[in-house]
């Protein structure tokens, strides 16, 4: 499948990868076997520097490009952590005891929410996770995005991160940028690896087995398969809960990573039908089982569950839940995640250079929740201790028709004129839990037998009430889009691109987004580039329908609090003043320069300014008074009398995010080997520019502005000599503040990683490495006045460096 010569202008090495040329959403996505590495494609994806390129220095916007070697040369087993290590403007934390956010981690790019970054696989839109984030940090709260952890590293041939708005080119979600994952496409050979590691503390043992094989598919095709199995044990960085009695397990709850087991399969295939026609098919299936600890419920009279004495007919002493759990109890939360997708298409290039592609895709994410070692307190002694909480499903169907034609108009290169159409359907499903998981039992309101005072016990499975039938169902939304995208070399020095996209969404109307970008070579070693673009993102069906009750702790309060999260159109949200959700809109300005400096140094500096109006997120917390609780109960809200906090989905604020990305790399001979160096720095600052102060309070605003480090950077060196390779990486994380949960700031940290490898007979490679070599931890939380930690938590789980400390690993890889 050759790229027509008319499409290539003087800047043939410009990294386009479907990101800037955008002949379609991935027109170049799946190449047939006999064109896996054609010279033309290599020209497109190579940066043109004299070192292994990290950034697309000849693109109109900043694009980071990472090879499979860079991806696998680290100990992380989660793709989120791999990208965080490589891209300083990409952040992801490991949230403990955060309900679904513990299972599906929410990353951010350039300080914007997870669902403002579009994820592509082979240039095609990746479906969202079924989880709408309710925890996971201030920026993630309320977001719904793809689950990057479902993509195993061994399946990735190349990772491209476009750090610029691209809604006009790719549609909704591309406000912060685009992550494009290109799958392996070899028709022969393969590799297999086995990695084992553990933390310095001796917990969190992790095992990962991976394999990839390329097979021929007829004389002109390929069938590439990647498989992964991971098994990770939990970690704990907490201390024993101060209210745990003698004889209770130590610890009674885990402040750390959950227990996790995953099986994943990715397939990528393509066939050349003729010299100008090809078909492709790729997809995945994965299963992940995760379980983690919730907060401990001590056997004390002050605890909402274990405290009151329930009057039971025929029992003069009544009943307390310590009869079930004399040492208190810690609910255990289980998630069963299934993820699948399939994408196929047909590509044809005519002799005239006109090219078209027709494709279709389907993706599905499903999460089943269950709870063990807990009760529905309102059911009293009749409560079970295990519950199926419910099911979440996200389905997406995409149909695309994409066309491109190079038009000769007398400029330095033909005008590449691309246009196309897309239809997409989203379905979000909420499946109810067991009746006992949401039942309003007889002890939701009663008279405490011990005190004679009115009392109330929480409703639903304690820790995470089940989804009710009245909140369940299927919720659909369709949208369609048409776009045009043009790019040309006006002169040998000047390249311009203009794109526009019209989208129409059910329930939310239509919008035209546009983008103008350019690049000008001032000299043969210095060029400037800039872009201006708009974005438009509508609420997902999940954001419009999600409701949940979680248990949380707040700064300065040692007791757990029930927080209810509700859709904007719900009775509870409307009671507290919610308005219907509407789309968010963005305006993005970026400018920078690229330079080839003496000493074979490649340097890029890029500034960005992203304004987002009517941000879709969760509101601040409202604290219902006794009168509010009574009013909500009268409106039929179950468990209203036990709600300590309420928030809801809202558009009640605008933000401006500004920052600078700096990337420099070089390589040179050192002794008998070669040394490559890469330095990357990101400065990022978000400001809430407008807000409804009754909805976004000072605490919520502070976390939106300050919960991420303003400065992040890394310096990576790789020295290769013969069969040996040595990697050293230093990463810097600036200070940050968590106001709502911890009420304080945390200091900056340096994290160092090392890895050494030796290859035997060009076949087997043995690697040994350490992440967080010097065992860095975030600052500890402040202990209580008596020196204890009220909930057993010692470190903040919103820390950008995590909380597990050092991690060592060993890996053996066979290549064939």
C-alpha positions in Angstrom: 0.0 0.0 0.0 2.2 2.8 -1.2 1.6 6.5 -0.3 1.1 8.5 -3.5 4.1 10.7 -4.2 1.8 13.7 -4.7 0.9 13.5 -1.0 4.5 13.9 0.0 6.0 17.4 -0.1 9.4 18.8 0.8 8.8 18.1 4.5 8.4 14.4 3.9 9.8 13.5 7.3 7.1 15.4 9.1 5.5 13.1 11.6 1.9 12.9 10.4 0.8 9.5 11.5 -2.8 10.5 10.8 -2.4 13.2 13.4 -1.6 16.2 11.2 -2.2 15.0 7.7 -5.5 13.4 8.9 -6.6 11.8 5.7 -8.9 10.0 8.0 -9.2 8.7 11.6 -6.4 6.3 11.0 -6.2 6.0 7.2 -2.7 4.6 7.7 -3.7 2.6 10.7 -3.4 -1.1 9.6 -0.8 -1.8 7.0 -0.7 -5.2 5.1 2.2 -7.5 5.6 4.2 -6.6 2.6 4.1 -2.9 3.6 4.8 -3.1 7.3 7.9 -1.0 7.1 8.0 0.7 3.7 10.5 3.5 3.2 7.7 6.1 2.8 6.2 5.2 6.2 9.5 5.3 7.9 10.0 8.8 6.5 6.7 9.8 8.0 7.3 8.6 11.5 11.0 9.4 11.9 11.6 12.8 13.3 14.5 13.6 11.0 17.0 14.2 13.7 20.3 12.3 14.0 19.2 10.6 17.2 16.4 8.3 18.0 13.6 10.9 17.8 11.5 11.6 20.7 9.5 14.5 19.4 8.1 15.3 15.9 10.3 18.3 15.2 8.9 18.8 11.7 5.2 18.5 12.7 2.8 21.5 12.9 2.1 20.6 16.6 4.2 18.8 19.2 4.0 15.0 18.9 6.0 12.7 21.2 6.9 9.4 19.5 8.0 6.4 21.5 9.3 3.1 20.2 8.5 -0.3 21.6 11.9 -0.4 23.1 11.3 2.8 25.2 8.0 1.4 26.3 9.2 -2.0 27.6 12.5 -0.7 29.1 10.9 0.0 32.5 9.3 -2.1 35.2 5.8 -0.7 35.1 3.1 -3.2 34.1 0.3 -0.6 33.7 0.3 1.4 30.5 -0.8 4.4 32.5 2.5 4.3 34.5 4.5 3.7 31.3 3.1 6.9 29.7 3.6 8.9 32.9 7.2 7.9 33.0 7.7 9.0 29.4 5.6 12.2 29.2 5.9 14.8 32.0 2.6 16.5 31.2 0.8 13.1 31.7 -0.1 12.4 35.4 -1.8 9.5 37.1 -2.0 8.6 40.7 -2.8 5.3 42.5 -5.9 6.0 44.5 -6.5 3.7 47.5 -10.0 3.0 48.8 -11.6 5.1 46.0 -14.3 2.8 44.8 -14.2 2.3 41.0 -11.3 4.8 40.7 -9.1 2.2 42.5 -9.8 -0.3 39.6 -9.8 2.1 36.6 -7.2 4.8 37.1 -7.9 8.3 35.7 -4.9 9.9 33.9 -4.7 13.6 33.0 -2.8 15.3 30.1 -1.7 18.9 30.3 -3.7 19.4 33.5 -7.1 18.6 32.0 -9.5 15.8 32.9 -9.1 12.3 31.5 -12.0 12.6 29.1 -10.5 15.6 27.4 -7.8 13.4 25.9 -8.8 11.3 22.9 -7.4 7.8 22.8 -6.9 6.1 19.4 -5.7 2.6 18.6 -4.3 2.3 15.1 -5.8 5.7 14.5 -9.3 4.6 15.5 -11.3 6.0 18.4 -11.0 3.8 21.5 -14.2 3.2 23.5 -14.6 4.7 27.0 -14.5 2.7 30.2 -17.9 1.9 31.8 -16.7 3.8 34.9 -17.6 7.4 35.4 -15.0 8.6 37.9 -16.3 9.7 41.2 -13.0 9.7 43.0 -9.5 9.7 41.5 -8.6 13.3 42.4 -10.1 16.7 41.8 -9.5 16.8 38.0 -10.9 13.3 37.4 -14.1 13.6 39.5 -17.0 13.3 37.0 -14.9 12.2 34.0 -15.4 9.2 31.8 -12.5 8.1 29.6 -10.9 5.0 28.1 -9.1 2.5 30.3 -5.5 2.6 29.1 -4.6 -0.3 31.4 -6.4 -2.6 29.1 -3.8 -2.2 26.4 -0.7 -4.4 27.1 2.7 -2.9 26.4 3.8 -5.9 24.3 1.1 -5.1 21.7 2.4 -1.6 21.1 4.7 -1.0 18.2 4.7 2.8 18.6 3.1 5.3 20.9 2.4 8.8 19.7 1.2 11.6 22.0 -0.1 14.8 20.3 0.0 17.6 22.8 -2.4 20.0 21.1 -6.1 20.4 20.7 -7.5 18.4 17.8 -11.3 18.4 18.1 -11.6 19.8 14.6 -9.7 16.8 13.2 -10.9 13.9 15.5 -14.0 15.2 17.2 -15.0 15.4 20.8 -12.5 14.6 23.6 -9.4 15.9 21.8 -9.2 19.2 23.8 -6.0 18.4 25.7 -4.5 16.2 22.9 -4.5 12.7 21.4 -2.8 9.5 22.4 -2.5 7.2 19.4 -1.3 3.6 20.0 0.0 1.8 16.9 -0.2 -2.0 17.3 2.5 -4.4 16.1 2.1 -5.5 12.5 4.9 -8.0 11.8 4.0 -11.1 9.8 6.8 -13.2 11.3 8.9 -13.6 14.4 7.9 -12.6 17.9 8.9 -12.4 21.5 8.0 -13.6 25.0 8.9 -12.2 28.4 8.4 -13.0 32.0 8.8 -10.4 34.7 8.7 -10.6 38.5 9.1 -7.8 41.0 8.3 -6.7 44.5 8.4 -3.6 46.7 11.2 -2.8 49.1 8.7 -3.5 51.9 8.3 -7.1 50.6 4.6 -6.8 49.5 3.0 -6.1 46.2 4.6 -9.0 44.5 3.9 -8.7 40.8 4.2 -11.2 38.0 3.7 -10.5 34.3 3.9 -12.9 31.4 3.7 -11.6 27.8 4.0 -13.0 24.3 3.8 -11.7 20.8 3.9 -13.5 17.5 3.5 -12.4 13.9 2.1 -14.8 11.3 1.6 -14.5 7.6 -2.0 -14.3 6.4 -1.8 -15.6 2.9 1.0 -14.3 0.6 0.2 -10.6 1.3 -1.1 -10.3 4.8 -0.2 -10.5 8.4 -1.8 -11.7 11.6 -0.2 -10.4 14.7 -1.2 -11.6 18.2 -0.2 -10.2 21.6 -1.2 -11.8 25.0 -0.6 -10.8 28.5 -1.2 -12.2 32.0 -0.6 -10.2 35.1 -1.0 -11.0 38.8 -0.3 -8.3 41.4 -0.7 -8.7 45.2 -1.9 -5.8 47.3 0.3 -3.4 49.1 -0.2 -1.7 52.5 1.4 1.6 53.6 -1.0 2.3 56.5 -0.8 1.4 60.2 -3.2 -0.4 62.4 -6.4 1.5 62.9 -6.3 3.1 66.4 -9.8 1.8 67.2 -9.1 -1.8 66.3 -9.5 -4.0 69.4 -7.0 -6.7 70.5 -7.3 -9.8 68.4 -8.3 -8.0 65.2 -6.3 -8.6 62.1 -3.3 -6.3 61.8 -3.9 -4.3 59.7 -7.7 -4.3 59.6 -7.7 -2.4 56.3 -5.2 -1.9 53.5 -4.0 1.6 52.5 -2.4 0.5 49.3 -2.8 -1.1 45.9 -5.6 -3.6 45.3 -5.2 -7.3 44.6 -5.4 -7.7 40.8 -5.3 -10.4 38.1 -5.6 -9.7 34.4 -5.7 -11.6 31.1 -5.6 -9.7 27.9 -5.4 -10.5 24.1 -4.9 -8.1 21.2 -5.0 -9.0 17.5 -3.9 -6.9 14.6 -4.2 -8.1 11.0 -4.3 -6.8 7.4 -4.2 -8.2 3.8 -3.2 -6.5 0.5 -5.9 -7.5 -1.9 -4.1 -5.7 -4.8 -1.4 -3.1 -5.1 -3.9 -0.4 -4.2 -6.6 -2.2 -2.1 -6.3 -3.6 1.4 -8.4 -4.7 4.3 -7.6 -4.6 8.0 -9.1 -6.0 11.2 -7.9 -5.6 14.8 -9.4 -5.9 18.3 -9.0 -7.1 21.8 -10.6 -9.0 24.7 -9.6 -8.7 28.3 -10.7 -9.7 31.8 -9.5 -8.1 35.0 -10.5 -9.1 38.5 -9.6 -6.5 41.2 -10.5 -6.3 44.9 -9.6 -3.8 47.5 -10.2 -2.7 51.0 -12.8 -0.2 52.2 -12.7 1.7 55.5 -12.8 -0.2 58.7 -15.9 -0.1 60.8 -14.8 -0.4 64.5 -17.0 -2.1 67.1 -17.8 1.2 68.9 -21.0 2.8 70.0 -20.2 5.9 68.0 -20.0 4.1 64.7 -23.0 4.6 62.5 -23.3 0.9 61.8 -22.1 -0.8 65.0 -23.4 1.7 67.5 -27.2 1.6 67.8 -29.1 -1.2 69.5 -31.9 -2.5 67.2 -35.2 -3.5 68.8 -36.0 -7.0 67.7 -39.3 -8.7 68.4 -38.9 -11.4 71.0 -35.4 -10.3 72.0 -35.4 -7.9 75.1 -31.7 -7.2 74.6 -32.1 -6.2 71.0 -29.4 -6.6 68.3 -26.1 -4.8 67.4 -24.0 -5.6 64.4 -21.0 -6.5 66.6 -22.9 -9.8 67.0 -22.0 -10.4 63.4 -18.6 -8.7 63.6 -17.4 -8.6 67.3 -14.0 -7.2 66.2 -15.5 -4.7 63.7 -15.5 -5.2 60.0 -13.9 -4.0 56.8 -16.0 -4.3 53.6 -14.1 -5.8 50.6 -14.9 -4.3 47.2 -14.7 -6.5 44.1 -14.6 -5.4 40.5 -14.9 -7.8 37.5 -13.9 -5.8 34.4 -14.4 -7.1 30.8 -13.2 -5.1 27.9 -13.6 -6.0 24.1 -13.4 -4.3 20.8 -13.3 -5.0 17.1 -12.5 -2.6 14.2 -12.3 -3.4 10.5 -12.1 -1.6 7.2 -11.3 -1.4 3.5 -8.8 1.0 2.0 -8.4 1.8 -1.7 -6.1 4.3 -3.5 -6.8 5.1 -7.2 -4.2 5.8 -9.8 -5.2 9.5 -9.6 -4.0 9.6 -6.0 -7.6 9.7 -4.7 -7.8 7.6 -1.6 -10.8 6.4 0.5 -11.3 4.2 3.5 -14.5 2.7 4.9 -14.4 1.3 8.4 -16.6 0.2 11.3 -15.8 -0.4 14.9 -17.5 -1.6 18.1 -16.2 -1.5 21.7 -17.6 -2.6 25.0 -16.5 -2.1 28.6 -18.3 -3.9 31.4 -17.8 -3.7 35.2 -19.5 -5.9 37.7 -19.3 -4.7 41.3 -19.7 -6.9 44.4 -19.1 -6.5 48.1 -18.2 -9.0 50.8 -17.8 -8.8 54.6 -20.4 -6.1 55.0 -24.1 -5.7 55.7 -27.1 -3.6 54.7 -27.5 -2.0 58.2 -31.2 -1.1 57.6 -32.1 -4.8 57.3 -30.8 -5.5 60.8 -30.1 -9.1 61.7 -31.8 -10.3 58.5 -29.0 -8.7 56.3 -26.7 -10.9 54.2 -23.0 -10.2 54.3 -22.3 -10.5 50.6 -23.9 -8.5 47.8 -23.9 -8.1 44.0 -23.9 -4.3 43.8 -24.7 -3.9 40.1 -23.3 -3.7 36.6 -22.0 -0.8 34.4 -21.7 -1.1 30.6 -20.4 1.3 28.0 -20.8 0.4 24.3 -19.8 2.4 21.3 -20.4 1.8 17.6 -18.5 3.8 15.0 -18.9 4.1 11.2 -16.4 6.1 9.2 -16.0 7.1 5.6 -12.7 9.0 5.0 -11.3 10.4 1.7 -8.2 12.2 0.7 -6.9 13.7 -2.6 -3.7 15.6 -3.4 -4.5 18.7 -5.5 -1.8 20.4 -7.5 -2.3 24.2 -7.0 1.1 25.4 -7.9 2.6 25.6 -4.4 5.7 23.8 -3.1 3.6 20.7 -2.5 0.2 19.6 -3.5 -2.7 20.6 -1.3 -3.7 17.5 0.6 -7.5 17.8 0.8 -9.1 15.3 3.2 -12.8 15.0 4.1 -15.1 12.5 5.6 -18.1 11.6 7.8 -18.6 9.7 11.0 -21.6 8.2 12.8 -21.3 7.1 16.4 -23.7 5.6 18.9 -23.0 5.4 22.6 -25.0 3.2 25.0 -24.6 3.4 28.7 -26.2 0.8 30.9 -26.7 0.6 34.6 -27.8 -2.9 35.9 -29.4 -3.2 39.3 -27.8 -5.0 42.2 -29.3 -7.6 44.4 -32.5 -6.4 46.1 -30.8 -6.6 49.5 -28.0 -4.3 48.2 -30.3 -1.3 47.8 -33.3 -2.2 50.1 -34.6 0.3 52.5 -35.0 -1.9 55.5 -37.1 -1.5 58.7 -34.2 0.0 60.6 -33.6 3.0 58.3 -35.4 4.8 61.1 -36.2 3.5 64.5 -35.8 4.1 68.3 -32.5 3.0 69.8 -33.3 0.4 72.4 -30.3 1.4 74.5 -30.9 5.2 74.6 -34.6 5.6 73.7 -33.6 8.2 71.1 -34.4 8.2 67.4 -31.7 6.5 65.4 -31.1 5.7 61.7 -28.9 3.1 60.1 -27.5 3.5 56.5 -29.4 2.1 53.6 -28.0 -0.4 51.2 -24.8 -2.6 51.2 -22.5 -0.6 53.5 -19.6 0.9 51.7 -21.3 1.0 48.3 -25.1 0.7 48.1 -26.4 -1.3 45.1 -27.8 0.3 42.0 -31.6 0.6 42.3 -34.0 -0.5 39.5 -35.4 3.0 39.2 -31.8 4.4 38.5 -31.0 1.6 36.1 -31.6 1.1 32.4 -30.1 1.7 29.0 -29.3 5.3 27.9 -28.4 5.9 24.2 -27.1 8.8 22.3 -26.2 9.2 18.6 -24.1 11.8 16.8 -22.8 12.3 13.4 -20.0 14.5 12.0 -18.5 15.7 8.7 -15.1 17.2 8.4 -12.5 18.7 6.0 -8.8 18.9 6.6 -6.3 20.6 4.4 -2.5 20.9 4.6 0.1 22.0 2.2 3.7 23.3 1.9 3.1 26.9 0.7 6.8 27.3 0.2 9.8 25.1 1.0 9.8 26.9 4.4 6.1 27.5 5.2 3.5 24.8 5.9 -0.1 25.6 6.7 -3.0 23.4 7.8 -6.7 24.3 8.1 -9.4 21.9 9.5 -13.1 22.2 10.3 -15.6 19.7 11.7 -19.4 19.9 12.1 -20.9 17.6 14.7 -24.5 17.0 15.7 -25.4 15.3 19.0 -28.8 14.0 20.2 -30.1 16.2 23.0 -27.3 18.7 22.8 -27.4 20.3 19.3 -24.6 21.0 16.9 -21.3 22.8 16.7 -18.6 23.6 14.2 -15.0 23.3 15.5 -12.0 24.6 13.6 -8.2 24.5 13.7 -5.5 26.6 11.9 -1.9 25.6 12.3 1.4 26.5 10.7 5.1 26.0 10.7 7.8 28.2 9.3 11.5 27.4 8.9 13.5 30.5 9.8 16.8 28.7 9.0 17.9 25.2 8.2 18.2 24.7 12.0 15.3 26.7 13.5 11.6 26.7 12.9 8.6 28.2 14.6 5.1 26.6 14.8 1.7 27.6 16.1 -1.9 26.6 16.2 -5.3 28.0 17.1 -8.3 25.7 17.6 -11.6 25.2 19.2 -13.2 22.2 20.9 -16.6 21.0 21.9 -17.5 18.1 24.2 -21.0 17.0 25.3 -21.8 15.1 28.5 -21.6 11.4 28.0 -24.7 9.3 28.7 -22.8 8.0 31.8 -22.3 11.5 33.1 -26.0 12.3 32.6 -27.2 9.2 34.5 -24.6 8.1 37.2 -25.6 8.2 40.8 -23.8 6.6 43.8 -23.2 6.7 47.5 -19.7 6.3 48.8 -18.0 6.4 52.2 -15.3 9.0 52.6 -13.2 10.9 55.1 -12.7 14.7 55.1 -9.8 16.8 56.4 -10.0 17.0 60.2 -12.8 14.6 60.6 -11.9 11.1 61.9 -15.3 9.6 61.2 -16.5 8.3 57.9 -19.1 10.3 56.0 -21.6 9.1 53.4 -21.3 11.1 50.2 -24.1 10.9 47.6 -23.3 11.8 44.0 -26.3 12.4 41.7 -27.1 13.3 38.1 -27.9 16.9 37.4 -31.5 16.0 36.5 -32.1 14.0 39.8 -34.4 15.1 42.6 -31.5 15.5 45.0 -29.4 17.6 42.6 -32.3 19.8 41.7 -33.1 20.3 45.4 -29.6 21.7 45.8 -29.9 24.0 42.8 -28.5 21.9 39.9 -29.2 22.9 36.3 -29.3 20.7 33.2 -25.9 19.7 31.8 -24.7 21.4 28.6 -21.6 20.9 26.4 -18.3 22.3 27.4 -16.4 24.4 24.8 -12.7 25.2 24.5 -10.4 27.7 22.8 -6.7 26.6 22.5 -3.7 28.7 21.5 -0.3 27.1 21.1 3.1 28.4 19.9 6.7 27.1 20.0 9.9 26.5 18.2 12.0 23.5 17.1 15.8 23.7 16.8 18.7 21.5 15.7 21.5 22.8 17.9 25.2 22.1 17.8 26.2 18.8 19.3 23.4 16.9 17.6 20.9 18.4 20.1 17.3 18.5 19.1 15.2 21.0 21.1 11.5 21.8 21.1 9.7 24.4 23.2 5.9 24.7 23.1 3.6 27.0 25.0 -0.1 26.3 25.3 -3.1 28.2 26.6 -6.4 26.3 26.9 -9.6 27.9 27.9 -12.6 25.7 28.7 -16.0 27.1 29.4 -18.8 25.2 31.2 -16.5 22.4 32.4 -18.3 19.1 33.1 -17.4 17.8 36.5 -18.6 17.2 40.0 -19.7 20.1 42.2 -18.3 20.9 45.6 -19.9 19.2 48.6 -23.1 20.3 50.1 -23.7 19.3 53.8 -27.4 18.5 54.2 -28.9 19.8 57.4 -31.5 17.9 59.4 -34.2 19.9 57.6 -32.6 19.0 54.2 -32.5 15.3 55.1 -36.2 15.4 56.1 -37.1 17.2 52.9 -35.2 14.7 50.8 -36.8 11.8 52.6 -40.2 13.3 51.9 -39.2 13.4 48.2 -38.6 9.7 48.4 -34.8 9.7 48.5 -33.7 6.4 50.1 -31.2 6.8 53.0 -31.6 10.6 53.0 -31.3 10.8 56.8 -27.8 9.3 56.7 -26.4 11.5 53.9 -23.5 13.6 55.3 -22.5 15.1 51.9 -24.0 15.6 48.5 -22.5 16.6 45.2 -23.7 16.4 41.6 -22.6 16.8 37.9 -22.4 20.4 36.9 -21.1 23.0 34.4 -20.7 25.6 37.0 -17.1 26.8 36.3 -14.6 27.8 33.6 -10.9 27.3 33.6 -7.7 28.5 31.8 -4.8 26.1 31.7 -1.4 27.4 30.6 1.9 25.7 30.3 5.2 25.0 28.5 6.7 21.8 27.3 10.4 21.6 26.7 12.0 18.5 25.2 15.7 18.1 24.3 17.6 15.0 23.1 20.9 14.0 21.7 23.2 11.0 21.3 26.8 10.4 20.7 29.5 7.8 20.9 31.1 7.2 24.3 34.0 4.8 24.4 33.1 1.7 22.6 29.3 2.3 23.0 26.8 5.0 22.4 24.9 7.2 24.8 21.5 8.8 24.2 20.1 11.5 26.5 16.6 12.9 26.7 15.4 15.7 28.9 11.7 16.7 29.2 10.1 19.4 31.3 6.5 20.5 31.7 5.2 23.6 33.5 1.4 23.5 33.9 -1.0 25.8 35.8 -4.8 25.8 35.9 -6.8 28.8 37.0 -10.6 28.7 37.7 -11.6 31.9 35.9 -15.4 31.9 36.5 -17.5 29.9 38.9 -20.8 29.7 40.7 -19.5 30.0 44.2 -22.6 28.3 45.6 -21.7 25.2 43.5 -17.9 25.3 43.3 -16.8 26.3 46.7 -13.3 27.5 47.7 -12.2 23.9 48.6 -13.2 22.5 45.3 -11.6 25.4 43.4 -8.4 25.0 45.3 -8.1 21.3 44.4 -8.8 22.0 40.8 -6.0 24.5 40.7 -3.4 22.9 43.0 -3.8 19.1 43.2 -1.2 18.6 40.4 2.4 19.6 40.5 3.1 22.8 38.5 6.5 21.5 37.5 7.4 18.0 36.3 10.5 16.8 34.4 12.7 13.8 33.7 16.2 13.2 32.4 16.8 9.8 30.8 20.1 8.3 29.7 20.6 5.0 27.9 24.2 3.7 27.3 24.6 0.7 25.0 27.8 -1.2 24.5 27.8 -4.5 22.7 25.1 -6.8 24.2 24.8 -4.6 27.3 22.4 -1.7 27.9 22.1 0.6 30.9 19.2 3.0 31.6 19.1 5.7 34.3 16.1 8.1 34.7 15.6 11.0 37.1 12.1 12.3 37.5 11.1 15.5 39.3 7.6 16.1 40.8 6.9 19.6 42.2 5.0 20.3 45.4 1.2 20.0 45.3 -1.8 20.6 47.6 -4.9 18.5 48.5 -7.3 20.7 50.3 -10.5 18.7 50.5 -9.2 15.4 51.8 -6.0 16.4 53.7 -6.1 20.2 54.1 -2.4 20.7 53.4 0.4 20.9 50.9 3.0 18.2 50.2 6.7 18.8 49.2 8.5 18.1 45.9 10.2 14.8 45.3 12.8 13.2 43.0 12.4 9.6 41.8 15.2 7.7 40.2 14.9 4.5 38.1 17.6 2.2 36.8 17.7 -0.8 34.5 20.5 -3.0 33.2 20.2 -5.6 30.4 22.4 -8.2 28.8 21.5 -10.0 25.6 22.8 -13.6 25.0 23.3 -14.8 21.5 21.0 -12.2 20.1 18.1 -14.2 21.4 17.6 -14.0 25.2 17.8 -10.7 27.1 18.0 -10.6 30.9 17.1 -7.3 32.6 17.2 -6.2 36.2 15.9 -2.9 37.4 14.6 -0.7 40.2 11.9 1.9 40.1 12.2 4.6 42.8 15.7 3.5 43.6 16.1 5.7 46.7 12.7 4.7 48.1 11.1 8.1 47.9 7.7 8.7 49.6 5.4 11.6 49.7 5.2 13.6 53.0 3.4 11.8 55.7 0.0 13.0 56.9 -0.1 14.8 60.2 -0.9 12.5 63.0 -3.7 13.2 65.6 -2.9 14.9 68.9 -2.3 11.5 70.5 0.2 10.5 67.8 -2.0 8.0 66.0 -3.4 8.2 62.5 -7.2 8.2 62.9 -8.0 6.0 59.9 -4.7 4.2 59.7 -3.7 6.2 56.7 -0.1 7.5 56.7 0.5 8.8 53.1 -1.8 10.7 50.7 -3.2 8.5 48.0 -3.5 11.5 45.5 0.3 11.7 45.5 1.7 12.0 41.9 4.6 9.6 42.8 2.4 7.0 44.5 3.0 5.7 48.0 4.6 2.3 47.6 8.2 3.3 47.7 11.0 1.4 45.9 10.2 -1.5 43.5 12.7 -4.0 42.1 12.1 -6.3 39.2 13.8 -8.9 37.0 12.8 -9.8 33.4 13.8 -12.3 30.9 12.9 -11.9 27.2 13.3 -14.3 24.3 13.1 -13.0 20.8 12.6 -15.3 17.8 
